[in-house]
Amino acid sequence: MEIDVREVEQEDLAVVEELIQPSYGRTLSDELSDQKLGILSLLIAWVDLKAMGYGFVRWDGARSDYVREQKPGLPEFYRLTVQESFQSMGVGTKIIQYFESLAVSRGIDAMGLGVSYSNNRAYELYRRLGYHESVAEYYDIYKHVDVNGGIHEVKEKCRYMEKELAA
């Protein structure tokens, strides 16, 4: 199985809109605008020309104010998502490795991520890839729109992990 990972481009939007659920109050066009400004990168994993996974990296530091205070300027990857039928096939690993190579190419020597305490599968993947806990506990708070259009605030207990990157 060939997995191709790259940054999303404008012409990809029609294909990836079904895969990527936009964040509350943001569109994929907003994300691409921020990518052009160098604030973030949105990566897509393609398998046989189909978008099967994605993830974001914020280059200026963590999204959580608490983590930003603890780890100022540490780039954070987030919202790593792989379609269920392609999980445990290396897609998530390829996305993470691409994030890491982008960081090294920018002269960045470490990356971070937050992971919910309830997401043991992701936690174990990150540990296998060399990430270690650096902030034991914080809460990721965000808004979510349900299928009926209702807006809900979500508060997840998370741990923060980071990895030193080899140049």
Beta strands, then each sheet from edge to edge (+ up, - down):
strand 1: 3-7
strand 2: 40-47
strand 3: 50-58
strand 4: 76-82
strand 5: 110-116
strand 6: 132-145
strand 7: 151-164
sheet 1: 1+ 2- 3+ 4- 5- 7+ 6-
end
